[in-house]
Amino acid sequence: MKKIKSSIAFIIALLFTISCKNTSTDEKPENVSNTEITEESSNEIKLNNGKKWAVNEEMKPFILDAEIILNEYLEIEASDYQTLASQLKEKNKGLIQNCSMKGASHDELHKWLHPHMDLIDLLAKSESNEDAQLIVQQLEKSFDTFHLYFE
C-alpha cells in the first residue's frame, strides 16, 4: 500500500512539473544568446525587448489578490503573520494550478515567483514579529518588482 501511495505521489508531482514546463523554444528573453547561461544571469528578470511581459488573464487575479491581502495587512498594521503567510500560500497555489503560460514570459515569471514563494515560506517559519515584519517588507518589494516586469 505504501508503494502505491508513493508511486501515485511521484506521478502527481511529475505531472505537475511537466504541465508547468516551458515547451516552446520560439521565445527567448531579451539579451539571451544560444550560448550557455550562467546561473546568476539566468535568475535575473529581463524585460521583453524593453516592454513588460504579459501575464495570462486567468493567472492575474491570484497575484493581484495576494497583493491586496498584503496591502490590507500593512494598512491595519496587523501582526498575525502566520495567517498572512497562509493566505498568500493559498493564492500561490491557485496561481500554480492555473499556470498556462509558455515560453519566455513563463520563464521570466518563474524568476520572480520562486523567490517570492521563498519569502512566503520564510514568513510562515518566522519566530518573531520583528523577523516577520522584515519579510513582509521584502514581500512588498517583491510585488513592486512584479509590476516593473509584468502586466
Buried (B, 14 or more C-beta within 10 A) or exposed (E): EEEEEEEEEEEEEEEEEEEBEBEEEEBBBEEEEEEEEEEEEEEEBBBBEEEBBEBBEEBBEBBBBBBEBBEEBBEEEEEEBEEBBEBBBBBBEBBBEBBEBBBBBBBBBBBBBEBBBEBBBBBBEBEEEEBBBBBBEBBBEBBEBBEEBBE
